[in-house]
Amino acid sequence: GAVVSQHPSRVICKSGTSVKIECRSLDFQATTMFWYRQFPKQSLMLMATSNEGSKATYEQGVEKDKFLINHASLTLSTLTVTSAHPEDSSFYICSARDVGGEQFFGPGTRLTVL
Amino acid sequence: QKEVEQNSGPLSVPEGAIASLNCTYSDRGSQSFFWYRQYSGKSPELIMFIYSNGDKEDGRFTAQLNKASQYVSLLIRDSQPSDSATYLCAVPFHSGGYQKVTFGTGTKLQVIP
């Protein structure tokens, strides 16, 4: 199956700093990528839908100025958590959809904000 | 809001038994359904999808869909300790021109050796 990578896999930062997470589709082009967040013992919650060359679409309750998404190419989307706070600590997962419509998930990035 | 409901568990079954996982969904118009397996600290991985009413079998896994009752289930035969994970039911829907996915909260399965 197709491979999606995320970098970094784990990051610890101080409160108030910004963190960038990269999501790459390694062997296919993804016009659409999705960013999810998963808190402990909870399910994945869709944060935003990212499309190459256009603005991301954010789900209700997700602050677009806090979670900046850039889909620079057909294989790369980035999520920047600006001015991170402890409540932003979570497992962030991206997925990329191929031309057949199947979603492939990245391995996730665990963010811990101190 | 599209809703997908699962019993959080944990569901404990002995090794070799059949594990039965259930999921109900709110959108009667939903056409396709996915089951993902998620190990602790890892991303979900797709194990089954089903579009039509009835059963779909793939190895030890069987997905069952009943659109009239709006539920989909996953049966795991000959359960192994390595099957211990959280199983997420996912239902795609269209919103704002995109196909998105709503995930259930997942059912934690524990297979006891």
Interface residues (C-beta under 8 A of the other chain):
Chain A: T32 F34 K41 Q42 S43 L44 M45 L46 T49 T57 F91 I93 R97 G101 E102 Q103 F105 G106 P107 G108 R110
Chain B: S8 G41 K42 S43 P44 E45 L46 L88 G96 Y98 Q99 K100 V101 T102 F103 G104 T105 G106
